[in-house]
């Protein structure tokens, strides 16, 4: 099954909801960055939340999520857009601890409990729109929930999960975002709170084979959900040899001359996808001419 995301309403439009399966997408990130299990879980949770937040946008709009905690994995950066494309990386992909008291991957310890979650939206205006909140948990689902409540004044519940195989590949990944619309009745809020308390972790539901549609039906009640749209989700990077060439040109003739004389070549690597681009001496000579 390929990864995809669904958008839905529930309880006569009082609830807005999103859910996705991101197993292959997070698996692609794991493969590219060779992340160990705990960084995989942290990056996968962040990417799952990020791609759902991107799906809240329209057209060519984009979103960047940056999580900067005081834990050893360092900053996590995720880019996504309104079309289901997402890319991301964690600064230190090779961090490992023993399981936490619950026998689970200790994401909180890896991310840290002090720091910030920053969201920057490129919605086609002259300046980007940004919001920032302190980390409240380090588990990330709770931190995204807090972001929506504080920065966007939208009461929400964010559930994101990643299960990792013994060989470090991704077994299951996905998540949901449930949001209360203005004027939601108190009894509906109570009902959803009770359902959220009783359901298994989201990664377990995906491991069982639940689709994004079934995930929302599990959370909100089968009879209550009205699905609006289905969106394919995939890891996609926007880097290219031409883009890095533009960066080299921007360094100026003197810097390019130094590259030619010192190494006779150049290599650039993308943080987001780990793709490497090579530039021969001839390539650099051409770029030097363009830098005039």
Secondary structure, 3 states (H helix, E strand, C coil): CCCEEEEEEECCCCEEEEEEECHHHHHHHHHHHCCCHHHHHHHHHHHHHHHHHHCCCCCCCEEEEEEEECCCCCCEEEEEECCCEEEEEECCCCCCCCCCCCCCCCHHHHHCCCEEEEEEEECCCCCCEEEEEECCCCCCHHHHHHHHHHHCCCCEEEEEEEEECCCCCEEEEEEEEEEECCCCCHHHHHHHHHHHHHCCCHHHHHHCCCCHHHHHHHHHCHHHEEEEEEEECEECCCCCHHHHHHHHHHHCHHHHHHHHHHCCCEEEECCCCCCEEEECHHHHHHHHHHCC
